[in-house]
Amino acid sequence: MSSVIVDYNSGNLHSAKKSFQLISDELDQGEVLVSGDPDVILKAERIILPGVGTFTDCKVNLVKQTGLIEAIEERVIKDGKPFLGICVGHQLMASMGLENNVKTKGLGWVAGTVKKITPSDPKLKVPHMGWNTLIFDRNHHLFNGISSHDHAYFVHSYHLDLENSYDRSAYTEYGQHVTAAVFKENMAGTQFHPEKSQSVGLQFIRNFLLWRP
């Protein structure tokens, strides 16, 4: 049983690989692979899509790799395998991104638009960087063992503004409600970085690797 972290030249994958492999070994869940090969993706039992940088650049990098989006969608949408998007990987689940005033189509899995954070308090700087609390909208298996108001690590200037509020399972407060996690069927996305969120993040990863949607 393998989990695959998608490599599409959009981020440093070392810390994600290390954290997911640590928990996978603990749970005897097999090897965590890092790959951009569609054939490897098509055999994955779980898919993790990270992302660092701009929404547009990450989408372009996904498109550049022939057959990659198609393989991800076949495994996630058609086969219903568990999926986790992290940071920009989570944002790419959206219908549209508006970063730097450029409209870029997302994967369209979750109805919503990625917009710049606009805190009501001018003292709050953008990007939003550091530890902040997770506030739950609703319970979900992936938050088992994690309490509302536990802290997670964020680094971002944009967030996913959802059309359907039920798709949001957690938010954080940063001069406005900022989407922290979305769940829809077999798909999950986190604006925070589980691989950088210490014990909370490791528990989230543990829950993901045990998830049977």
N, C-alpha and C positions, 0 to 999 in steps of 0.2 A: 504494500500500500504506500503510495508516494504522494507527497504534497509538492507542488511546483510553484516557486516564486518566479514570476514572469520577468525575464531580462529583456528590456527593450531600450537600453541605453538612456534610462531616465531615473538615475539615482544610484546611490551607494547601497548595495544589497548585502554588504558584509554583516551589519548588525542584525538585519532581519533574518538572514540565514542562520546566524549563530543562535538567536533566541528561539526560532522555530525548531531548529534541530535539537536544542537542549530539551525542550518540552516533548518533542516527538520521541526522543530516546527514553525519557522518563515514562512515557505512555506506551512504549513499544509500538509506535505507529509507523516505523520505517524511515527511509531516507527522505530528507528535504532537498529537492533539486532546485538549482537555479538555471533556467533555460529559456531561450526564445525560440526554440525549435517547435513548430506546430505539431510534429509527430509525438514529441514528448508531452505537450499539453494535452493531446487527445487521449493519453493514457493516464492522466493525473486523476487522483481521487479527490484532491482539493487544489484550488487555484488561489494564489495570493498575488494581487496586482499592486505593487508599490508605486510611488511616483514622487519625484522631486523636481521643482522647476515650475514652468508655466503650464497652464492647461493646454494651450495651443501646441507648445513644443512636445509635450507628452503624447498628445493625440497624433501629431505628425509622426513621431517615432514609432507609435503602434502601427500606423498605416504603412510605414516604410517597409516593415518586415512582412514579406509576402505570406499570406495565409494565416497570420498570427491572430488577428481579430476573429476571423472565421473559425479557427480552432477553439479559441476561448469561448465564443458564443455557442458553438456546438456542444461543448462540454458543460457549460453553465446553463444555457437557456434550454437546449434540447434534452440533455441528459440529466439536468438537475443536480449537478455536483456542487458541493459547498464552495462559495466564492467569498473572498475577503479583499476589498479595496482599501488601501491605506493612503491617507493624505491626498495627493493628486489622483492616485488610483481610485480612491473613493469618489472624488469629484467627477471623474470620467464616467461614472455610472449615470450622470445627469443627462438631461436633454440637450443642454447648451451651456457653454462657458462664455463669460463676458470679460475675460482678463485683458487688461490694457486696451479696452474699447474695441476688441476684436471678437466678433461672433464666431465661435467654433462649435460645431456639433459634437456632442458627447456620444456615448454608446446608446443612450436613450432607454436604459433599463429602469430608471427611476425618474418620474416626472419632476422636473425642477431646473433651476438655473443657478450656475455658480457665479456669485456676485462678490464684490469687494466688501470687506467688513467696514462698517461705518459707525464706530462707537459714539454714543451720545455724549460721553465725557471726553473732551479734547486732551485730557492728560493721558488717556490710554493710547499707547503708540501702536501703529500698524507697521510691520507685521506683529501679530499676536504671537509672542514667543515665551514659552516657559510652562510652568505647572498651573493647572486650573482644575476646578471641580467638575465632575460629571454629575449632571442632574437628570434623573430618569423621567422620561415621559410614560414609559410602560416597561413591564418586566420582559425579559428575553433570556433564553438559555445562555447566550453568550455573556451575560452579566452575572451568572451564578457565582457566588462567592465574592462579588464586588458590591459595595454599598453606594447608594446615592450620596454624593458629596465626597467620595474618594477622588484623589487627584490623578490626572493623567498629563502627559507632556504634549504640547502643541507647538507647531511652527508653521504659520500660514498667514496670508493676507486676504484670502478669499474663502468663502464657505458656500455650502449647497443650500439654497433657498428652495424648499420643497413646495410643490403644488398640493400634495396630500399630506397633511400633518401627521397622519397615522404612520407614514413611512419613517418618521423620526422616532428613535427610541431614547435618545439622550441629547442634551444640549449643554453648553457651558455659557456662563454669563460674562460678557466682555463689552459692556456698554450697550449691549443688545443680546438677544438670544442667538447664539451661534451653534449651528448644527454640529454635534459631536459624533453621532452614530446613526446610521440608517439600517433598517432591516426590511427585506422584502423577499418572502418565500425562501429560496436557498441562497440569497445574496445578502451580504453584509458589507458595510463600509464604515470606516472610522476616520474622522478628521484628525484625531490624536494618533500618536505613534505608539502602538502596543510594545514594539521592540525597544522603546526608550522610556517606557513608563514603569520600570522596576516591577515590584510585586503585583501591582494592578495589571500591568501589561502582560506579565507572564500568566496570570490567571485567565486573562482574556484569550490568550493564545491557547492555553490548555482547553478552555471551553470550545474554541473553534475546532481544534483537532479532534474533539470528541463529538462534535455536532453532527446529528443525523436529521437533516431537514425533512 
